[in-house]
Amino acid sequence: MAETVSVEACTILQVEGWPETQAACESELSRQLGAALPADFGEAAAVGGWFAVRIAPRRFWLIADDGSKPNWSIDPALGCSVSLGEGRMRLKLRGPHTFDVLKACVAIDWDSPQARPGSALQTGFHHVPVLLLRTGAEACDIFAPRSFAQSLVDWLADIGVSRDIQDETISRPA
């Protein structure tokens, strides 16, 4: 199986509850989405057609692959939401050497329970903040600033070359 990197735009909405209304904000958002939100920082789960990631104690990212627009709203008395999709790209890495390549880029123990499939990790990638979403045993998505996406793909490909896994692993998208 060949390793692949695909670069896609996606819908990302950041939702944050006010400190004094956090519980009510989460409860209302869960009700509108029809499913419970991730309970712990770094957890991710499918909820109501979205993928919810708890990126901070009061903050969630809701991610949609298909360009969906929300059919829910946040009461301004409970919290706020803002679209982040215009400024971010999603890089999907798949294949048996995904974590060999990522180990050369970020200091994350991919064998730890905190990095299991379904977990989200925020880190710096060449001094640029990114969100890593482990989507499977051989898969990870990187949410990076749009202006950094092509450089990131090139860097990942270069690491593949330096590790003699280029031909079977990372291919640059057209």
mmCIF file of the C-alpha atoms, coordinates in Angstrom:
data_MODEL
# 
_entry.id   MODEL 
# 
loop_
_atom_site.group_PDB 
_atom_site.id 
_atom_site.type_symbol 
_atom_site.label_atom_id 
_atom_site.label_alt_id 
_atom_site.label_comp_id 
_atom_site.label_asym_id 
_atom_site.label_entity_id 
_atom_site.label_seq_id 
_atom_site.pdbx_PDB_ins_code 
_atom_site.Cartn_x 
_atom_site.Cartn_y 
_atom_site.Cartn_z 
_atom_site.occupancy 
_atom_site.B_iso_or_equiv 
_atom_site.pdbx_formal_charge 
_atom_site.auth_seq_id 
_atom_site.auth_comp_id 
_atom_site.auth_asym_id 
_atom_site.auth_atom_id 
_atom_site.pdbx_PDB_model_num 
ATOM 1   C CA . MET A 1 1   ? 0.000   0.000  0.000  1.00 0.00 ? 1   MET A CA 1 
ATOM 2   C CA . ALA A 1 2   ? 1.406   3.374  -0.978 1.00 0.00 ? 2   ALA A CA 1 
ATOM 3   C CA . GLU A 1 3   ? 1.548   6.333  1.352  1.00 0.00 ? 3   GLU A CA 1 
ATOM 4   C CA . THR A 1 4   ? -0.451  9.323  0.202  1.00 0.00 ? 4   THR A CA 1 
ATOM 5   C CA . VAL A 1 5   ? -0.780  12.958 1.143  1.00 0.00 ? 5   VAL A CA 1 
ATOM 6   C CA . SER A 1 6   ? -3.879  14.774 -0.012 1.00 0.00 ? 6   SER A CA 1 
ATOM 7   C CA . VAL A 1 7   ? -4.541  18.454 0.564  1.00 0.00 ? 7   VAL A CA 1 
ATOM 8   C CA . GLU A 1 8   ? -8.126  19.614 0.923  1.00 0.00 ? 8   GLU A CA 1 
ATOM 9   C CA . ALA A 1 9   ? -10.096 22.615 2.009  1.00 0.00 ? 9   ALA A CA 1 
ATOM 10  C CA . CYS A 1 10  ? -12.594 21.849 4.745  1.00 0.00 ? 10  CYS A CA 1 
ATOM 11  C CA . THR A 1 11  ? -15.157 23.555 6.898  1.00 0.00 ? 11  THR A CA 1 
ATOM 12  C CA . ILE A 1 12  ? -13.864 24.282 10.407 1.00 0.00 ? 12  ILE A CA 1 
ATOM 13  C CA . LEU A 1 13  ? -15.970 26.111 12.951 1.00 0.00 ? 13  LEU A CA 1 
ATOM 14  C CA . GLN A 1 14  ? -14.558 27.020 16.333 1.00 0.00 ? 14  GLN A CA 1 
ATOM 15  C CA . VAL A 1 15  ? -17.101 27.107 19.156 1.00 0.00 ? 15  VAL A CA 1 
ATOM 16  C CA . GLU A 1 16  ? -16.304 28.401 22.619 1.00 0.00 ? 16  GLU A CA 1 
ATOM 17  C CA . GLY A 1 17  ? -18.517 28.745 25.664 1.00 0.00 ? 17  GLY A CA 1 
ATOM 18  C CA . TRP A 1 18  ? -18.167 31.613 28.106 1.00 0.00 ? 18  TRP A CA 1 
ATOM 19  C CA . PRO A 1 19  ? -16.637 30.565 31.440 1.00 0.00 ? 19  PRO A CA 1 
ATOM 20  C CA . GLU A 1 20  ? -19.874 31.088 33.381 1.00 0.00 ? 20  GLU A CA 1 
ATOM 21  C CA . THR A 1 21  ? -22.076 29.358 30.755 1.00 0.00 ? 21  THR A CA 1 
ATOM 22  C CA . GLN A 1 22  ? -19.801 26.532 29.558 1.00 0.00 ? 22  GLN A CA 1 
ATOM 23  C CA . ALA A 1 23  ? -22.022 23.677 30.711 1.00 0.00 ? 23  ALA A CA 1 
ATOM 24  C CA . ALA A 1 24  ? -25.142 25.254 29.191 1.00 0.00 ? 24  ALA A CA 1 
ATOM 25  C CA . CYS A 1 25  ? -23.304 25.987 25.909 1.00 0.00 ? 25  CYS A CA 1 
ATOM 26  C CA . GLU A 1 26  ? -22.095 22.379 25.598 1.00 0.00 ? 26  GLU A CA 1 
ATOM 27  C CA . SER A 1 27  ? -25.511 21.016 26.500 1.00 0.00 ? 27  SER A CA 1 
ATOM 28  C CA . GLU A 1 28  ? -27.242 23.202 23.898 1.00 0.00 ? 28  GLU A CA 1 
ATOM 29  C CA . LEU A 1 29  ? -24.693 22.366 21.176 1.00 0.00 ? 29  LEU A CA 1 
ATOM 30  C CA . SER A 1 30  ? -24.983 18.639 21.969 1.00 0.00 ? 30  SER A CA 1 
ATOM 31  C CA . ARG A 1 31  ? -28.773 18.911 21.759 1.00 0.00 ? 31  ARG A CA 1 
ATOM 32  C CA . GLN A 1 32  ? -28.627 20.657 18.377 1.00 0.00 ? 32  GLN A CA 1 
ATOM 33  C CA . LEU A 1 33  ? -26.106 18.155 16.992 1.00 0.00 ? 33  LEU A CA 1 
ATOM 34  C CA . GLY A 1 34  ? -27.965 15.171 18.438 1.00 0.00 ? 34  GLY A CA 1 
ATOM 35  C CA . ALA A 1 35  ? -24.919 13.624 20.133 1.00 0.00 ? 35  ALA A CA 1 
ATOM 36  C CA . ALA A 1 36  ? -22.582 14.153 23.056 1.00 0.00 ? 36  ALA A CA 1 
ATOM 37  C CA . LEU A 1 37  ? -19.487 16.271 22.514 1.00 0.00 ? 37  LEU A CA 1 
ATOM 38  C CA . PRO A 1 38  ? -16.039 14.889 23.420 1.00 0.00 ? 38  PRO A CA 1 
ATOM 39  C CA . ALA A 1 39  ? -15.595 15.159 27.184 1.00 0.00 ? 39  ALA A CA 1 
ATOM 40  C CA . ASP A 1 40  ? -11.822 15.453 27.454 1.00 0.00 ? 40  ASP A CA 1 
ATOM 41  C CA . PHE A 1 41  ? -9.227  17.760 25.949 1.00 0.00 ? 41  PHE A CA 1 
ATOM 42  C CA . GLY A 1 42  ? -7.655  16.079 22.909 1.00 0.00 ? 42  GLY A CA 1 
ATOM 43  C CA . GLU A 1 43  ? -10.633 13.810 22.201 1.00 0.00 ? 43  GLU A CA 1 
ATOM 44  C CA . ALA A 1 44  ? -12.440 13.734 18.877 1.00 0.00 ? 44  ALA A CA 1 
ATOM 45  C CA . ALA A 1 45  ? -15.761 12.161 17.885 1.00 0.00 ? 45  ALA A CA 1 
ATOM 46  C CA . ALA A 1 46  ? -18.324 12.152 15.104 1.00 0.00 ? 46  ALA A CA 1 
ATOM 47  C CA . VAL A 1 47  ? -21.389 14.181 16.114 1.00 0.00 ? 47  VAL A CA 1 
ATOM 48  C CA . GLY A 1 48  ? -24.369 15.103 13.968 1.00 0.00 ? 48  GLY A CA 1 
ATOM 49  C CA . GLY A 1 49  ? -22.581 14.975 10.600 1.00 0.00 ? 49  GLY A CA 1 
ATOM 50  C CA . TRP A 1 50  ? -19.574 16.869 11.967 1.00 0.00 ? 50  TRP A CA 1 
ATOM 51  C CA . PHE A 1 51  ? -16.321 15.753 13.540 1.00 0.00 ? 51  PHE A CA 1 
ATOM 52  C CA . ALA A 1 52  ? -15.948 17.436 16.927 1.00 0.00 ? 52  ALA A CA 1 
ATOM 53  C CA . VAL A 1 53  ? -12.522 17.974 18.500 1.00 0.00 ? 53  VAL A CA 1 
ATOM 54  C CA . ARG A 1 54  ? -12.118 19.399 22.002 1.00 0.00 ? 54  ARG A CA 1 
ATOM 55  C CA . ILE A 1 55  ? -9.012  21.547 21.514 1.00 0.00 ? 55  ILE A CA 1 
ATOM 56  C CA . ALA A 1 56  ? -9.185  23.367 24.866 1.00 0.00 ? 56  ALA A CA 1 
ATOM 57  C CA . PRO A 1 57  ? -11.293 23.090 28.018 1.00 0.00 ? 57  PRO A CA 1 
ATOM 58  C CA . ARG A 1 58  ? -14.021 25.432 26.663 1.00 0.00 ? 58  ARG A CA 1 
ATOM 59  C CA . ARG A 1 59  ? -13.259 25.240 22.929 1.00 0.00 ? 59  ARG A CA 1 
ATOM 60  C CA . PHE A 1 60  ? -14.271 22.853 20.149 1.00 0.00 ? 60  PHE A CA 1 
ATOM 61  C CA . TRP A 1 61  ? -13.481 22.606 16.473 1.00 0.00 ? 61  TRP A CA 1 
ATOM 62  C CA . LEU A 1 62  ? -16.329 21.220 14.386 1.00 0.00 ? 62  LEU A CA 1 
ATOM 63  C CA . ILE A 1 63  ? -15.000 19.890 11.086 1.00 0.00 ? 63  ILE A CA 1 
ATOM 64  C CA . ALA A 1 64  ? -16.874 18.870 7.929  1.00 0.00 ? 64  ALA A CA 1 
ATOM 65  C CA . ASP A 1 65  ? -15.249 17.374 4.841  1.00 0.00 ? 65  ASP A CA 1 
ATOM 66  C CA . ASP A 1 66  ? -18.042 18.163 2.441  1.00 0.00 ? 66  ASP A CA 1 
ATOM 67  C CA . GLY A 1 67  ? -18.221 21.933 2.802  1.00 0.00 ? 67  GLY A CA 1 
ATOM 68  C CA . SER A 1 68  ? -21.327 21.689 4.979  1.00 0.00 ? 68  SER A CA 1 
ATOM 69  C CA . LYS A 1 69  ? -22.691 24.799 6.563  1.00 0.00 ? 69  LYS A CA 1 
ATOM 70  C CA . PRO A 1 70  ? -24.015 24.551 10.112 1.00 0.00 ? 70  PRO A CA 1 
ATOM 71  C CA . ASN A 1 71  ? -27.706 24.027 10.631 1.00 0.00 ? 71  ASN A CA 1 
ATOM 72  C CA . TRP A 1 72  ? -27.286 25.021 14.260 1.00 0.00 ? 72  TRP A CA 1 
ATOM 73  C CA . SER A 1 73  ? -26.434 28.236 16.058 1.00 0.00 ? 73  SER A CA 1 
ATOM 74  C CA . ILE A 1 74  ? -24.863 29.329 19.317 1.00 0.00 ? 74  ILE A CA 1 
ATOM 75  C CA . ASP A 1 75  ? -26.820 31.645 21.571 1.00 0.00 ? 75  ASP A CA 1 
ATOM 76  C CA . PRO A 1 76  ? -24.484 34.649 22.118 1.00 0.00 ? 76  PRO A CA 1 
ATOM 77  C CA . ALA A 1 77  ? -25.401 34.567 25.809 1.00 0.00 ? 77  ALA A CA 1 
ATOM 78  C CA . LEU A 1 78  ? -23.818 31.068 26.022 1.00 0.00 ? 78  LEU A CA 1 
ATOM 79  C CA . GLY A 1 79  ? -20.772 31.388 23.766 1.00 0.00 ? 79  GLY A CA 1 
ATOM 80  C CA . CYS A 1 80  ? -19.567 32.200 20.278 1.00 0.00 ? 80  CYS A CA 1 
ATOM 81  C CA . SER A 1 81  ? -18.519 30.572 17.016 1.00 0.00 ? 81  SER A CA 1 
ATOM 82  C CA . VAL A 1 82  ? -16.184 31.610 14.223 1.00 0.00 ? 82  VAL A CA 1 
ATOM 83  C CA . SER A 1 83  ? -15.280 30.031 10.894 1.00 0.00 ? 83  SER A CA 1 
ATOM 84  C CA . LEU A 1 84  ? -11.640 28.974 10.551 1.00 0.00 ? 84  LEU A CA 1 
ATOM 85  C CA . GLY A 1 85  ? -11.922 27.081 7.265  1.00 0.00 ? 85  GLY A CA 1 
ATOM 86  C CA . GLU A 1 86  ? -10.745 29.934 5.053  1.00 0.00 ? 86  GLU A CA 1 
ATOM 87  C CA . GLY A 1 87  ? -7.406  30.030 6.840  1.00 0.00 ? 87  GLY A CA 1 
ATOM 88  C CA . ARG A 1 88  ? -6.719  26.288 7.196  1.00 0.00 ? 88  ARG A CA 1 
ATOM 89  C CA . MET A 1 89  ? -6.094  23.298 4.956  1.00 0.00 ? 89  MET A CA 1 
ATOM 90  C CA . ARG A 1 90  ? -6.420  19.627 5.815  1.00 0.00 ? 90  ARG A CA 1 
ATOM 91  C CA . LEU A 1 91  ? -3.552  17.354 4.838  1.00 0.00 ? 91  LEU A CA 1 
ATOM 92  C CA . LYS A 1 92  ? -4.545  13.685 4.977  1.00 0.00 ? 92  LYS A CA 1 
ATOM 93  C CA . LEU A 1 93  ? -1.636  11.272 5.398  1.00 0.00 ? 93  LEU A CA 1 
ATOM 94  C CA . ARG A 1 94  ? -2.305  7.568  4.837  1.00 0.00 ? 94  ARG A CA 1 
ATOM 95  C CA . GLY A 1 95  ? -0.098  4.476  4.647  1.00 0.00 ? 95  GLY A CA 1 
ATOM 96  C CA . PRO A 1 96  ? 2.271   2.205  6.541  1.00 0.00 ? 96  PRO A CA 1 
ATOM 97  C CA . HIS A 1 97  ? 5.059   4.801  6.899  1.00 0.00 ? 97  HIS A CA 1 
ATOM 98  C CA . THR A 1 98  ? 2.868   7.729  7.983  1.00 0.00 ? 98  THR A CA 1 
ATOM 99  C CA . PHE A 1 99  ? 4.223   7.783  11.519 1.00 0.00 ? 99  PHE A CA 1 
ATOM 100 C CA . ASP A 1 100 ? 7.817   7.096  10.454 1.00 0.00 ? 100 ASP A CA 1 
ATOM 101 C CA . VAL A 1 101 ? 7.641   10.333 8.494  1.00 0.00 ? 101 VAL A CA 1 
ATOM 102 C CA . LEU A 1 102 ? 5.826   12.256 11.249 1.00 0.00 ? 102 LEU A CA 1 
ATOM 103 C CA . LYS A 1 103 ? 8.345   11.092 13.876 1.00 0.00 ? 103 LYS A CA 1 
ATOM 104 C CA . ALA A 1 104 ? 10.975  13.007 11.893 1.00 0.00 ? 104 ALA A CA 1 
ATOM 105 C CA . CYS A 1 105 ? 8.843   16.159 12.118 1.00 0.00 ? 105 CYS A CA 1 
ATOM 106 C CA . VAL A 1 106 ? 7.261   16.370 15.559 1.00 0.00 ? 106 VAL A CA 1 
ATOM 107 C CA . ALA A 1 107 ? 8.166   15.145 19.034 1.00 0.00 ? 107 ALA A CA 1 
ATOM 108 C CA . ILE A 1 108 ? 5.109   13.004 19.717 1.00 0.00 ? 108 ILE A CA 1 
ATOM 109 C CA . ASP A 1 109 ? 5.097   9.461  21.092 1.00 0.00 ? 109 ASP A CA 1 
ATOM 110 C CA . TRP A 1 110 ? 2.716   7.886  18.601 1.00 0.00 ? 110 TRP A CA 1 
ATOM 111 C CA . ASP A 1 111 ? 2.542   4.715  20.735 1.00 0.00 ? 111 ASP A CA 1 
ATOM 112 C CA . SER A 1 112 ? 1.210   6.536  23.815 1.00 0.00 ? 112 SER A CA 1 
ATOM 113 C CA . PRO A 1 113 ? -2.469  6.382  24.819 1.00 0.00 ? 113 PRO A CA 1 
ATOM 114 C CA . GLN A 1 114 ? -2.709  10.160 24.241 1.00 0.00 ? 114 GLN A CA 1 
ATOM 115 C CA . ALA A 1 115 ? -1.930  9.606  20.532 1.00 0.00 ? 115 ALA A CA 1 
ATOM 116 C CA . ARG A 1 116 ? -4.341  6.735  19.879 1.00 0.00 ? 116 ARG A CA 1 
ATOM 117 C CA . PRO A 1 117 ? -6.717  6.864  16.900 1.00 0.00 ? 117 PRO A CA 1 
ATOM 118 C CA . GLY A 1 118 ? -9.418  9.426  17.645 1.00 0.00 ? 118 GLY A CA 1 
ATOM 119 C CA . SER A 1 119 ? -7.082  11.782 19.472 1.00 0.00 ? 119 SER A CA 1 
ATOM 120 C CA . ALA A 1 120 ? -6.106  15.334 18.604 1.00 0.00 ? 120 ALA A CA 1 
ATOM 121 C CA . LEU A 1 121 ? -2.740  16.888 19.401 1.00 0.00 ? 121 LEU A CA 1 
ATOM 122 C CA . GLN A 1 122 ? -1.670  20.493 19.000 1.00 0.00 ? 122 GLN A CA 1 
ATOM 123 C CA . THR A 1 123 ? 2.000   21.054 18.273 1.00 0.00 ? 123 THR A CA 1 
ATOM 124 C CA . GLY A 1 124 ? 4.421   23.110 16.264 1.00 0.00 ? 124 GLY A CA 1 
ATOM 125 C CA . PHE A 1 125 ? 5.486   21.909 12.840 1.00 0.00 ? 125 PHE A CA 1 
ATOM 126 C CA . HIS A 1 126 ? 8.604   23.819 11.777 1.00 0.00 ? 126 HIS A CA 1 
ATOM 127 C CA . HIS A 1 127 ? 7.567   26.608 14.187 1.00 0.00 ? 127 HIS A CA 1 
ATOM 128 C CA . VAL A 1 128 ? 4.014   26.769 12.784 1.00 0.00 ? 128 VAL A CA 1 
ATOM 129 C CA . PRO A 1 129 ? 1.068   25.734 15.008 1.00 0.00 ? 129 PRO A CA 1 
ATOM 130 C CA . VAL A 1 130 ? -0.856  22.744 13.664 1.00 0.00 ? 130 VAL A CA 1 
ATOM 131 C CA . LEU A 1 131 ? -3.528  20.342 14.887 1.00 0.00 ? 131 LEU A CA 1 
ATOM 132 C CA . LEU A 1 132 ? -2.774  16.655 14.306 1.00 0.00 ? 132 LEU A CA 1 
ATOM 133 C CA . LEU A 1 133 ? -5.812  14.380 14.253 1.00 0.00 ? 133 LEU A CA 1 
ATOM 134 C CA . ARG A 1 134 ? -4.982  10.678 14.415 1.00 0.00 ? 134 ARG A CA 1 
ATOM 135 C CA . THR A 1 135 ? -7.668  9.056  12.303 1.00 0.00 ? 135 THR A CA 1 
ATOM 136 C CA . GLY A 1 136 ? -6.392  5.468  12.213 1.00 0.00 ? 136 GLY A CA 1 
ATOM 137 C CA . ALA A 1 137 ? -3.522  3.069  12.851 1.00 0.00 ? 137 ALA A CA 1 
ATOM 138 C CA . GLU A 1 138 ? -1.807  4.272  9.660  1.00 0.00 ? 138 GLU A CA 1 
ATOM 139 C CA . ALA A 1 139 ? -3.508  7.639  9.183  1.00 0.00 ? 139 ALA A CA 1 
ATOM 140 C CA . CYS A 1 140 ? -3.239  11.179 10.478 1.00 0.00 ? 140 CYS A CA 1 
ATOM 141 C CA . ASP A 1 141 ? -4.688  14.507 9.357  1.00 0.00 ? 141 ASP A CA 1 
ATOM 142 C CA . ILE A 1 142 ? -2.795  17.753 9.751  1.00 0.00 ? 142 ILE A CA 1 
ATOM 143 C CA . PHE A 1 143 ? -4.746  21.011 9.999  1.00 0.00 ? 143 PHE A CA 1 
ATOM 144 C CA . ALA A 1 144 ? -2.306  23.745 9.055  1.00 0.00 ? 144 ALA A CA 1 
ATOM 145 C CA . PRO A 1 145 ? -2.509  27.382 8.006  1.00 0.00 ? 145 PRO A CA 1 
ATOM 146 C CA . ARG A 1 146 ? -3.422  27.647 4.323  1.00 0.00 ? 146 ARG A CA 1 
ATOM 147 C CA . SER A 1 147 ? -0.248  29.614 3.560  1.00 0.00 ? 147 SER A CA 1 
ATOM 148 C CA . PHE A 1 148 ? 1.893   26.778 4.977  1.00 0.00 ? 148 PHE A CA 1 
ATOM 149 C CA . ALA A 1 149 ? 0.175   23.781 3.314  1.00 0.00 ? 149 ALA A CA 1 
ATOM 150 C CA . GLN A 1 150 ? 2.330   23.500 0.176  1.00 0.00 ? 150 GLN A CA 1 
ATOM 151 C CA . SER A 1 151 ? 5.549   23.956 2.138  1.00 0.00 ? 151 SER A CA 1 
ATOM 152 C CA . LEU A 1 152 ? 4.385   21.254 4.525  1.00 0.00 ? 152 LEU A CA 1 
ATOM 153 C CA . VAL A 1 153 ? 3.670   18.817 1.673  1.00 0.00 ? 153 VAL A CA 1 
ATOM 154 C CA . ASP A 1 154 ? 7.104   19.521 0.179  1.00 0.00 ? 154 ASP A CA 1 
ATOM 155 C CA . TRP A 1 155 ? 8.756   19.019 3.547  1.00 0.00 ? 155 TRP A CA 1 
ATOM 156 C CA . LEU A 1 156 ? 6.961   15.695 4.111  1.00 0.00 ? 156 LEU A CA 1 
ATOM 157 C CA . ALA A 1 157 ? 8.021   14.532 0.652  1.00 0.00 ? 157 ALA A CA 1 
ATOM 158 C CA . ASP A 1 158 ? 11.636  15.538 1.329  1.00 0.00 ? 158 ASP A CA 1 
ATOM 159 C CA . ILE A 1 159 ? 11.618  13.536 4.558  1.00 0.00 ? 159 ILE A CA 1 
ATOM 160 C CA . GLY A 1 160 ? 10.348  10.541 2.614  1.00 0.00 ? 160 GLY A CA 1 
ATOM 161 C CA . VAL A 1 161 ? 13.253  10.914 0.172  1.00 0.00 ? 161 VAL A CA 1 
ATOM 162 C CA . SER A 1 162 ? 15.788  11.220 2.987  1.00 0.00 ? 162 SER A CA 1 
ATOM 163 C CA . ARG A 1 163 ? 14.460  8.019  4.540  1.00 0.00 ? 163 ARG A CA 1 
ATOM 164 C CA . ASP A 1 164 ? 14.478  6.067  1.261  1.00 0.00 ? 164 ASP A CA 1 
ATOM 165 C CA . ILE A 1 165 ? 10.728  5.583  1.393  1.00 0.00 ? 165 ILE A CA 1 
ATOM 166 C CA . GLN A 1 166 ? 9.761   8.140  -1.239 1.00 0.00 ? 166 GLN A CA 1 
ATOM 167 C CA . ASP A 1 167 ? 8.873   5.719  -4.020 1.00 0.00 ? 167 ASP A CA 1 
ATOM 168 C CA . GLU A 1 168 ? 6.543   3.697  -1.859 1.00 0.00 ? 168 GLU A CA 1 
ATOM 169 C CA . THR A 1 169 ? 5.290   6.349  0.503  1.00 0.00 ? 169 THR A CA 1 
ATOM 170 C CA . ILE A 1 170 ? 4.748   10.025 -0.092 1.00 0.00 ? 170 ILE A CA 1 
ATOM 171 C CA . SER A 1 171 ? 3.643   11.329 -3.427 1.00 0.00 ? 171 SER A CA 1 
ATOM 172 C CA . ARG A 1 172 ? 3.278   15.039 -4.037 1.00 0.00 ? 172 ARG A CA 1 
ATOM 173 C CA . PRO A 1 173 ? -0.278  15.949 -5.010 1.00 0.00 ? 173 PRO A CA 1 
ATOM 174 C CA . ALA A 1 174 ? -0.783  17.315 -8.511 1.00 0.00 ? 174 ALA A CA 1 
# 
